[in-house]
């Protein structure tokens, strides 16, 4: 069985911070279901740490066998080690290191979701999951958005990171590269074109969901950008960013 040194554990623990995720080009993933999805989707799993009680869980030994068959190092560790690495209140007993793609699969083909300065990890993870649900080609984050491989984002996305590309671009770059190829839609709370009244376009769409407090960045302007609104049917002030995205996408993808 593999042995985990103190120096090795220190390096793994450093991945709790964005700075070291960037340096080592890797991030942490927690839980059996997420590990199963990572292995199924051929993600670059670097190492697996687990508590021995999981060996009694149905299917867990098969996961470890798959990992060993792929020459992925596997470490049996104490509850204290898992707790020191976990961001969950009740750790799930297994943590894996996942390597980031060496060359991100950046494509601007197909319909895309833009997460513009989204701050809450739970919101971003849910937005990535929503984009996956609606079959979008990818998710773009703008500078100022929470790290897409933050542990809480990974948990909220529930494995969707392995099904579609998630990459960062500046607003100016996005506009420059999509203004002619996409119908650019910026979600606003009031005074936009009602999403149900949009004219059908032959182009794929690019839906921008803005910051939870400030909305979309003022840079989303000009003739290429169309503000769109999900009109409230009550006196409710606003919707959560992820909820608004799901509601708008349900119209764009199912009705239009």
Buried (B, 14 or more C-beta within 10 A) or exposed (E): EEEBEEEBBEBBBBBBEEEBBEEBEBBBBBBBEBBBBBBEEEBBBBBBBBBEEBEEEEEBEEBBEBBEEEEBBBBBBEEEBBEBBBBEEEBBBBBBBBBBBEEEEEEBEBBBBBBBBBBBBBBBBBBBBBBBBBEBBBBBBBEEBBBBBBBBBBBBBBBBBBBBBBBBBEBEEBBEEBBEEBBBBBBBBEEBBEBBEBEEEEEBBBBBBBBBEEBBBEBBEEEBBBBBBBEEEEEEEEBEBBBBBBBBBBBBBEEE
